[in-house]
Amino acid sequence: MAEDPTPKLDWPDERRAQLEARRRDQSRRRLRRRRLLGGVALAAAAAAVVAILLAGSGSDGGATKSPRRSAHKSSAGPPKGNSELVRNATPQPDWAPHTGPVPILEYHVLGMPPAGTTYPELFVGRADFSRQMDWLGSNGYQAVTLEQMEKAWYDGGTLPAKPVVLSFDDGYRPQFTFALPELRKHGWPGVLNLKAEGSDLYTSNVEAMISAGWELAAHTIHHLDLTTLDSSQLKEEVAGSRAILKREYGVPVADFCYPAGRFDATVIAAVKAAGYTGATTEIPGYASRDKPYELDRYEILGSSGVQGMAEDLRSGKQS
């Protein structure tokens, strides 16, 4: 059997337009940033010329030392009692109370899209993913789960200085074969938004991710557009998926993920009634504690790269 079989991307028809709009937005922001950097470079060049002229006219010419950037360092190893757990699966001593916004990143398939695939933008190259994780670490970010974020928001828990949630939708094999070991290098857990039926992951794969400290969240049973269902179907997809995952894996399932980001007031009511404490959308922005059932996320596409991800985090940053 192939290690990572070609995934099945079962999405509503309007998904293509959403992805194209997202790609265009990223391209526009990259162009604006290049223009800004070009202007900064011209200003820097002009300043350099002035500095040379001043040095020639009798300035002290002494070299000014620039501060060294300190890389993000991991703390101690996994907690005692479970050698599988990554470091950030439990709160660390240097974490502090945090009730402010938190960015959530959304990934689908890690790898190159096969020829003719319907939604190639949902594939993020593995080299790109590794570079994105390295960028997060070197810029002080640390990944946590939604449950940890919610505990900090509502129950006095703690978070690192720059928390980020890394979420993975549907249940594609590379989320186990590649994302799990890649996040382990940094000591980070992820959030697996799993379809209760029809994912590419084996039960043992999901169990290994949970053992490492990943959070298991529900993503319906059949990945349907919830806004089109009657009350009975909606209850089955929302409450039924939670029941299946809890029974299958024996862990709490506190959070929900709307398929393709589609939800309305009726869907939110069903999510609340099913006992979830939060739900993630595909609305770009930082997630905030005042909208637990409309948690914003940044969708990372194949065209995002490190720069696109970094621009998302900078553009949505809130004090």
Summary of the structure (lengths in Angstrom):
residues: 319
radius of gyration: 21.9
end to end distance: 48.9
largest distance: 83.1
contacts: 962
relative contact order: 0.15
helix: 43%
strand: 13%
